[in-house]
Amino acid sequence: MKVTPRRKRSDSAAAAVAAHKAVALGPLPPPECVTLRTGDVPYWNAIMLARARDTWTEPDLILAATMARAQADIERLTGDIERVGPITVAGNGQPIISAEVKLQELLTRRVMALARMLHVHAEPTIG
């Protein structure tokens, strides 16, 4: 039978010291196998601070990088949609939803799924 070590109490003095040390270290860096663009870094940092530093695993970090890239792409697409509008005209003259809006929707769904997988959405972080 697998025995999982007990988690330390979060209301102890030792936990408070560990939390202060983790904050002083700042966000975790991405794994070496992951490349983040400059625009992805603010999202990466926000995701890393949403959970305790010592709870991140290597696979979690890889998923978090995907989430950070998707969030940066959503922001870029939002600017594109504001410039050109959410509706485009098809070859037959009919108005249709632009490809940018469809891609933004796809990426938003991806971010929501990753947030649930990584437990960085409101319910686990706020309660």
JOBEL-V89868 format. One record per residue. N is the residue number from 1. PSI is psi in whole degrees, -180 to 180 (* if undefined). OMEGA is omega in whole degrees, 0 to 359 (* if undefined). NEAR is the number of other C-alpha atoms within 10 Angstrom. Layout:
BEGIN
n=N psi=PSI omega=OMEGA near=NEAR
n=N psi=PSI omega=OMEGA near=NEAR
END
This chain:
BEGIN
n=1 psi=134 omega=180 near=3
n=2 psi=133 omega=177 near=4
n=3 psi=119 omega=179 near=5
n=4 psi=132 omega=179 near=6
n=5 psi=144 omega=179 near=6
n=6 psi=143 omega=176 near=6
n=7 psi=147 omega=179 near=6
n=8 psi=151 omega=178 near=9
n=9 psi=140 omega=181 near=10
n=10 psi=-8 omega=181 near=11
n=11 psi=20 omega=180 near=8
n=12 psi=166 omega=177 near=10
n=13 psi=-39 omega=179 near=10
n=14 psi=-39 omega=178 near=12
n=15 psi=-37 omega=178 near=13
n=16 psi=-42 omega=178 near=13
n=17 psi=-44 omega=180 near=10
n=18 psi=-39 omega=179 near=16
n=19 psi=-41 omega=178 near=16
n=20 psi=-40 omega=178 near=11
n=21 psi=-42 omega=180 near=12
n=22 psi=-41 omega=179 near=16
n=23 psi=-40 omega=180 near=12
n=24 psi=-31 omega=179 near=9
n=25 psi=-21 omega=180 near=10
n=26 psi=-174 omega=181 near=12
n=27 psi=149 omega=176 near=17
n=28 psi=147 omega=174 near=16
n=29 psi=157 omega=177 near=12
n=30 psi=156 omega=177 near=18
n=31 psi=158 omega=182 near=13
n=32 psi=-26 omega=182 near=7
n=33 psi=-1 omega=184 near=6
n=34 psi=137 omega=176 near=12
n=35 psi=124 omega=176 near=13
n=36 psi=139 omega=174 near=14
n=37 psi=164 omega=181 near=9
n=38 psi=-42 omega=180 near=9
n=39 psi=-16 omega=180 near=15
n=40 psi=-24 omega=190 near=19
n=41 psi=-44 omega=179 near=17
n=42 psi=-36 omega=179 near=13
n=43 psi=-40 omega=176 near=17
n=44 psi=-49 omega=182 near=24
n=45 psi=-42 omega=179 near=17
n=46 psi=-41 omega=179 near=13
n=47 psi=-42 omega=182 near=21
n=48 psi=-32 omega=181 near=22
n=49 psi=-5 omega=182 near=15
n=50 psi=-14 omega=179 near=17
n=51 psi=159 omega=177 near=16
n=52 psi=138 omega=185 near=14
n=53 psi=-38 omega=185 near=18
n=54 psi=3 omega=179 near=10
n=55 psi=-6 omega=181 near=7
n=56 psi=133 omega=174 near=14
n=57 psi=167 omega=180 near=9
n=58 psi=-47 omega=177 near=10
n=59 psi=-35 omega=176 near=11
n=60 psi=-42 omega=182 near=15
n=61 psi=-37 omega=178 near=20
n=62 psi=-43 omega=177 near=17
n=63 psi=-38 omega=179 near=17
n=64 psi=-35 omega=177 near=25
n=65 psi=-41 omega=177 near=23
n=66 psi=-41 omega=179 near=19
n=67 psi=-43 omega=180 near=25
n=68 psi=-43 omega=178 near=26
n=69 psi=-43 omega=180 near=22
n=70 psi=-41 omega=180 near=21
n=71 psi=-39 omega=177 near=22
n=72 psi=-40 omega=178 near=20
n=73 psi=-38 omega=177 near=18
n=74 psi=-43 omega=180 near=21
n=75 psi=-42 omega=178 near=13
n=76 psi=-45 omega=180 near=14
n=77 psi=-35 omega=178 near=18
n=78 psi=-43 omega=177 near=16
n=79 psi=-42 omega=178 near=12
n=80 psi=-44 omega=181 near=14
n=81 psi=-38 omega=178 near=17
n=82 psi=-35 omega=181 near=9
n=83 psi=-47 omega=187 near=9
n=84 psi=-14 omega=180 near=11
n=85 psi=158 omega=184 near=14
n=86 psi=-12 omega=183 near=16
n=87 psi=139 omega=175 near=15
n=88 psi=171 omega=181 near=15
n=89 psi=128 omega=179 near=11
n=90 psi=171 omega=180 near=11
n=91 psi=-27 omega=180 near=7
n=92 psi=6 omega=178 near=6
n=93 psi=-1 omega=180 near=8
n=94 psi=138 omega=176 near=9
n=95 psi=137 omega=178 near=11
n=96 psi=162 omega=176 near=11
n=97 psi=135 omega=184 near=13
n=98 psi=158 omega=179 near=16
n=99 psi=-33 omega=179 near=14
n=100 psi=-40 omega=179 near=20
n=101 psi=-43 omega=179 near=18
n=102 psi=-42 omega=179 near=12
n=103 psi=-39 omega=178 near=14
n=104 psi=-42 omega=178 near=20
n=105 psi=-44 omega=179 near=13
n=106 psi=-46 omega=180 near=13
n=107 psi=-36 omega=178 near=20
n=108 psi=-42 omega=177 near=17
n=109 psi=-39 omega=178 near=13
n=110 psi=-45 omega=180 near=15
n=111 psi=-42 omega=179 near=21
n=112 psi=-42 omega=179 near=14
n=113 psi=-43 omega=179 near=14
n=114 psi=-38 omega=178 near=19
n=115 psi=-40 omega=177 near=17
n=116 psi=-43 omega=181 near=13
n=117 psi=-39 omega=184 near=13
n=118 psi=-6 omega=182 near=20
n=119 psi=47 omega=177 near=15
n=120 psi=21 omega=175 near=20
n=121 psi=179 omega=191 near=18
n=122 psi=-42 omega=186 near=11
n=123 psi=-50 omega=179 near=9
n=124 psi=-25 omega=183 near=12
n=125 psi=-30 omega=181 near=11
n=126 psi=-40 omega=178 near=8
n=127 psi=* omega=* near=6
END
